């Protein structure tokens, strides 16, 4: 379908902004804060706790959300970042909405970013928080842990479930990746005025994350030779996103390996739309679909 009028209006509103790949890391980070203006007011949640987890390289800021009873499923949410930008604040509204929609505990983490901390720092940090959750630090069911991530958070999620499988735990019961970049290159061919993220922008982000140019399989989950024995997956893509093919190929590869996959392609919309519920109705659709899938998957995981 054509670009949705809401998406077209958003692109028109940001048309004068300099592209990410033409600027500095500091400029990209300032621009990334603009996602806060594209979100609705964060709703109240019964329980929000701020704490720190000792990671492999630093103390990691962590936020725990709960609006239901303790002892149930838990979701580790890894925010999008291009491996470089954003922080725990940008994921605050989506995390609150997810806690309310599922009744589960939601945990977010401000993992380390490139270029100061290139691959594999972000995955190491996510693994440390997963271990913390599974250790009994929270009153949750350690047999019903889901890991979800959007954009680069989806890359980290896909890499983490492969690492956990290969290293023997902690067990992950479900994972979700939303419009993820799963390896450098291989981008969809779309008109420059139809996308919010260009191939050049994406290559700039990869160059910060993988500064020596090497692409280890652990950094590019779609390059993995073995996608068997991974937890059930929810994969979402946006029609007007140069990364659409990455998500579709990941879903197809998981299915071919015998995995359970729910793949959703959202028409007429843009990269990053999960964070943009103040301007794109598709965000609400994705938020709802993801919560429904997580409830069904984790409540049936025991």
Secondary structure by P-SEA (a helix, b strand, c coil): ccccaaaaaaaaaaccccccccccaaaaaaaaacccccccccccccbbbbbcccccccbbbbbbbbccccccbbbbbbbbccccccccccaaaaaaaaaaaccbbbbbbbcccccccccaaaaaaaaaaaaaaacccccccccbbbbbbccaaaaaaaaaaaaaaaaccccccbbbbcccccccccccccccccccccaaaaaaaaaaacccccccccccccccccccccccbbbbbbccccaaaaaaaaaaaaaaaccccbbbbbccccccccccccccaaaaaaaaaaaaaaaaaaaacc
